[in-house]
Amino acid sequence: MGASTFVGLAYLVAIVLFILGIKRLGKVRTARRGNQLAALAMLLVVIGAVVSLTDRSDAVTWTWIIVGAVVGSGVGAFAAKKVEMTEMPEMVALFNGSGGAASALVVLAYLSGLILPWSKSDGGMNLAQFLGGGLKSGAWDQSSALALSVIIGGITLTGSFVAYGKLSGKVSSNAIVFPKQHLVNLVLIVAALVIGGLLCGVVGSGGAPWLAALLLVLSLVLGVLLVIPIGGADMPVVISLLNSYSGIAAAMTGFVLAEPVLIVSGALVGASGLILTNIMCKAMNRSLLNVLMGGFGATSSGSTEDARDYKNVKSVGPEELAMMLDGVSSVIVVPGYGLAVAQAQHAVRELGDFLEAHGAEVRYAIHPVAGRMPGHMNVLLAEANVPYEKLVEMDEINPDFKTTDMAIVLGANDVVNPAALDDPESPLAGMPILNVHEARNVVVVKRSLSPGYAGVRNPLFEADNAVMLFADAKAALQETLAELKEVA
């Protein structure tokens, strides 16, 4: 088997594995296997690329290949071992930004003559010559892909860094707005498109790298301005959207480098990210167009003092919660970001196992945007070996709250706020929520009465059937379980 045949076969198998992997990522039960298939596909692509370069000796720089492999593997291993589950949303944001940066930098390197997709020894020509000849005949497809790769890659890079800052608390999670913001964004978008068009006309000339660098700077600024007006409550939507952007940028780079596997894999990531974004938008009662235009989440939600102003809050401790749980027949646990912060997933599973052993039905209600990234709660509970069938989506479990003895809310706030249903003036108005307020009894475990990312009061905290347990979620659940075991 020749090198070219092996590379083609490896790429074909990799594309099939990418498709199967993404398909399996759509379900909690098969998500781990899907991730493994995608990782195997990526390994095949890397091997194929190395074999392809080896077959063209003039294109191989083994020093940089080895350095890249060692550095990349080291960063990945460090992240896998050291990054806490609570920091996964920030890590995903950085991954998205890295994808955008890679796409933009590859294009800039190509325009600067640092990389050549084809070897002259194979009888081919470098891509600059190909594009230069193609432009004369009116073929703008690949050169336009080059410009789009720079634009989308730059927006993804800085947009992801802003998202990281908001998620980690290094940047205010509030929507940052200024006068004429949408007009400024529109002017920058038009300017980027104009410069991108000019770049298409000079590909292959000495001025292309400088024009591309200018386009990248403009895109970096645009990425910041498109994300800063997005409130922290909308970060799950932003994360999935930026993930889609990184895929689209990769696909455009695939056209530039004439790499089919990069085109297909980037298109898969871009399409799946857009589908996920659409799901997130529906879960937050926002339109996809509203997300793509930017500036969503910039609603006024009143002062922080108003959001903490409660008059009729009843509180309990772990001992009282244990008494309330003694003898219940059904419990629905609603996990939120507070569960992630406290690393309480193992404690909640242990409490659930105890209640089930004493005859109670325990299930976990999953809101699509609970936490700070899509699937955040699913990942945490899966890590604690909570059975997949006990993780129930919002639409399926909402009708069951009315007949549930106890609902335990662990750090969730906006996704259980009845104001979304009752207050048309609320920033949350129209957003689908988990109907926790309909349960016979509700216990909300939170450290304080601080508002959620939307910054609004939660009437659930003062409801007649609700009590508050002010504590770290992990400590509260462990103490409650200890109390239950004493009286069992």
N, C-alpha and C positions, 0 to 999 in steps of 0.2 A: 504494500500500500504506500503510495507516494505521500509526501508531506502535504500537498495541497488537498488530496483526497481525505486524509486524516483530519485536517483542519475543517474542511467542509462538513464532514460527518459529525465532528465534535460540536460544531456550531448548531447543526440541525438538532442533535440530541438535546443540547442546552436550551434551545428555544422551546422544545416540547416540555422539558422539565420546568422551565419558567412558567409556562401556561398552567401545567398541572399544579405547581406550587402555589401560584396565586389563587387558583380555584379552591385549593384546600385551606387557604388562609381565611376563606369566607365563613368557616364554621369553627367553633371553639374546639370541638373534639378532634378535628383534623389539622388544626393550625400548626402544631409542632411539626408534624410530618411535612406540611407544606413548606415550612421554613427550611427544613433539611433538604428538600428537593431543590429549592431555589439556591441554597448554598452549594449543592453539588453542581448545579448548572453553572454557577459563577466560577467554580473551580475548573470546569471543562473549558469555559471561555478563556480563562487565564492560560491554561495549558495550550489551547489552540493558538492563542496569540503568540506565546513564546516559540512554539514550533514554527509558526509562520515567519517569525523574525529570524529564527535560526536558518531557515531555508534561504534567507536573503542576507548573507553575511555582512554586506555593506550597511545594513540598517540596524545591526545589533550593537547595543552598548550594554554589555553584561553588567558593568559596574552599577549603572543606574537601575537595571532590572532587579539586581540583588538588593540594593539599598532600599528600593521601593517596597519589595516583598518583606524585608526585615522590619522596616519602620511601620508599614501598614499592619503586619501581623502583631507587632508589639503593642501598637495603639489599640487594636481590637481586643487582644488578650487582657490588657490593662482595664479597658472599659468593661469587659464582661465580668471581671473579678471585683472591681472596685466601685463601680457605679451602683448606687442603691436603687431599689425599685421605685422609690419616691422621686428619683431624678430621671426616670425614663422619658417623661415628656420633654425635658430639656435636652436629653441625649438625642431623641428623635429629631428635634429641631436642628441640632447641630449636624446630624446626618444629612438632613435635607439641604442645609446650607453647603455642606461639603460636596454634595452632588452637583449643585449649581455652580460652585467654584470650579470643580473639575471640568465641567463642560466649557465654561468661559475660558479657562486657562489653556485647555487643549486647542481651542480655536486660535487664541492669541499666539500660542507656540507655533502652530501651523503657519499662520500669517507671517511670523518672524523667520520662517525657514528652519526652525529647530526640529520639526518632525516632517517626514514625508511618508504618506500612506503607501506609496508604491515604489518599488525599486527600479531604477533605470536598467539594471542588469537583467531584469525579467522582460525587457522590451516594453515596459510600461512608461508612464510619464508621471511627474509629480502633479499633485492636485491643483497647484497654482496654474500650471500650463493647461490642464484640463478645463478649469473654470474660465481661464482667459479665452480659450478657443470657443468655449460654449457660450460665453457672453456675446460674442460677435454674431452668433447665430440665433440669439434671443433666448437661450436656455437659462433662465434665472432661478431654477428650482434649487440647485445646490448652493448657489451664492446667497440666496435669501435664507436658506437654512442656516448658513454661517452667521448672518446678522441676527437671526432669531435666537440662535444658541447663546450669543453674547448677551442679548437683551434679557432673555428669560433666566439665564444663569446668574447674571448680576442681580436681578430682582430677587431671585431665590436666596442668594447668599446673604445679602443684608436684611431681607425680610425675615429670614430664619434666625439671624442674630438678634433682631429686635424681639421676635417671639421667644427666643431663649431668655433674653433679659426680663421680659414680662413674667415668664413662668418661674424664673429663679428669684424674682423679687429685686433684681438689680436695676430694672426699669419699672416705672410706675405701671401697675396693671390697669389704671384708668385710661379711658380713651383720651388721647392727646389731640386736640383740634386747634385750628387757627383760622382766621378769616380767609375766604377765597381758597380754601384747601383743595376742593375738588377742581377748581379752575387751574390751580398750579399743577395738580397731578395730570390734568388733561393736556396742558401745555408741554409738560415733560414727556408724556406718551407720544404726542405728535412729533416732538423734536427727536425722540429716539427713533421713531419710524422713518423720519426724513433722513437722519444720519445713517440709519441702516440701509436705506435705499441708495444713498451715495456710496456706502461701502460696497454694495453689490456691483457698482459700476467701476470700482477701481481694484477689485480683487486681482492679485498677481502683480500689482505695481508696488513701488516703494512706499507709497502713501497709505496703503491699506492697514499696516499695523498701527499707525498713529490714529487713524480714523476709528479703528476698532477699539483702541484704548480709550478714546474720547467717548465712544458709545458705551463702553463698560462703566466708566465713571458716572455717566448719566443714569445708567440702569441701577447702579449701586444707590444713588440718591433716591431714585424712584422707589426702590425696594423699601427703604426706610419710611418714606412718606406714605406708602400704601398700607403699612402695618401699624404705625404708631396710633392712628385713630381707631384701632380695633380694641375694644374693651377686653379685659382678662376673661370674662365669662364666655367669650367667643373663641378662646384659644383652641379648643378641639377642632373647630371648623378651619381655623388658620393652619393648624398642623397638617390636616389632610389636604388642604389646598396647596400648600407649599410642597408637600410630597408629590403632588401631581405636577407641579411646575418643574421639579427636579427631573422627573421622568420625561417630560416634554423636551427639556433642555438636552437631556441625554440623547433622545431620538434625533433632534436636530443635529447634534454633533455626529451622530451615526451617518447622516446624509453627507456631512462635510468630509468625513474620513472614509466614506464608502464602505462602512462596516454594517452588514445586514443584521448581525446579532445585536448590535447596539441600538439599531433602529427599532427592532422588534421588542427588546426588553424595555427600552425607554417608553415605547408606545403603550406597553402593558402597564407599566407603573403609572404613566400619565392618565390612562383611561380608568384604571381601578381607583386612582386617587380622586378623580372627578366624580366617579360613582359614589365613593365614600363621602366626599364633600356634599353631594346632593342629599345623602341620607342624613348627614349631620345638620344640614340646613333645615330639612323637614322636622328634625327633632327639636330645633330651636326656633321654628316658625319664621325662618328667613328664606328669601329667595336666593338662588344661585347667582343671578345677575347682581343682586345686592352685595354678595360676597366678592365677586370678581371686580366690581367697581371700587371696592374699598370704602372705608368710612363707616362700616356698620359697627354697632356696639357703642356708638358715640351718643347714647341717650342720657339725658339727665336723670339721675336717680336720687336726688336729694342729698342732704348732708349725712355724714357718718353718724352724727349725733342722733338724727332722726331714725336712722336705721338700727340704732341700739336702744331706742326709747320704748321699753316694754313696761306695762303696768300690772299684768296679771300672770306672771310666770310662776309655775310650780316646779320645785326641784326635788329630786330624790337622790339617794346614794346607792351604791352597789347592793347593800343589804335589802333595801326596799325593792330594787329591781329583781332580786332573786325571789322575793316573796310574790311579786307580780307574775313571774315566770313559772312559779310552782303550780303545776296542774294544768297549764295551757295545752290546748290541742293543736294550735296552728300558730306559726311565727313566720313573718316575712322580714328578712334583714335587708336594709337598703344601704349599700356601701357608697361612700363618697370620698372626697379627697382627704378627709380627716382620718379615714382608715389607712390610707397610704402613708400619711405623715407619721402616724403612730406605729406603722408596721404591724397592724392588728389582724392581718389576714389569718395567721395561725391560731390566734386566740379566738376569733369568731368561729373558725371551723371546730375547735375543741368544744366551745359552748354549744354549737349546733349538734355535734355528735352526742353530747350529753343529753340534750333535750329530746333528740330522736330515740335514744336508748330508753327514755322514760315516756315514750308514746306520742310525742309531738311531731307534727309535720313542719319541717324547716325548709324554706326556700329563700332564694336571693334575687331581689328585683334589680335588674340592670337597666339603667337609663343610658341611651346612646351617647350622651355627652357628660356622664358622670366622671369626675376626675378632670384631668387636664390634657388628655389625648384620647382619640378613639380607641375603645377596647381596654382602657386603663384598669377598670375594675375586673374585667375578665382575666387579665394577665395576673393580677395580684391573687385572686381567689384560686386560679389554676395552680399557681405556685404553692398554695397551701393544700393542694389536692382535694379541693371541694369538687364533688362529682359534677360533670358537665351538665347533666340533666336537671340539676338543682338551680342552675343559673337561668333565670326566666326573663325574657325581654319585656319591655314596658307594656306594649299593646296586649300581650298575652296575660300578664299578671294583674293589670289594673282592675279588671272586674272582680278579682278575688279579695281585694282589700276589705270590702264591706263585710265579709264573713270571716275575717281573720281576727283571732284573739289579740295578737300583739304584733305591732310593727316596731322594729328597732332601727333607727336612723343613725348611721355612724359617720358623722362629719359631712353628710350631704346637706345642701342648703337650697340653692336655686332650683334644683331639679325636683324638690318636694314643696315648693312654695305655692300655696293656694292662690296667691295674688295673680298668678298667671291665668287663672280661670275666672277670678272674681273682680279684678281691678283693671278696667280697660286703659287706665292711665299709666299703669306700671310698665317699666321697661321690659318686663317678662310677659306682658299681655299676649295671649295666644300661643305661648310656648307649651307644648305637651309636657306634662309632668307625671310623676308617679303619684297616684291618689292615696298617699299615706294618710291624709286627714280623714279618710273614710273608715279606717280600721277602728275596732272597738277600743283599743288602747294604743297609745303611741309613746315611745321613749326616744328622745333625741339626745344622743351622746355628742357633746361638743365641749371644747375647752372654755368657751365664753359665748356671749350673745352677739359676737361680731357677725356682720353680714357676709354673704357669699360674694363671689366675684362681681355679681351684678350691682352690689352695694345697696340693696333694698331690704326693708323689714320683711320678716317672715311671720305671717299671722299664725302659722302652725304652732309657734312657740307659746302662744297664749290660748290655744284651743282648749275646750273643756276636757277633751279626751287625751290631752298630751301633757307630758311632764319632761323636764330637762334633767340630764345627768351631766354636771359640769366636771369633766375629767378627760384625761388622755384615754382614747378609745381602748388601747391595749390593756392599760392598767385597770380600767373600769370593767372590761369583760373578764379579765383574770380574777378580779376580786369577786365579781358576781358568780363565776363558776365555783370558786372556793366556797362561797356561802351556800350555793345549791348542793354541793357535795356534803356539806355538814348536816343538812336536814334530810338528805336522801335516805 
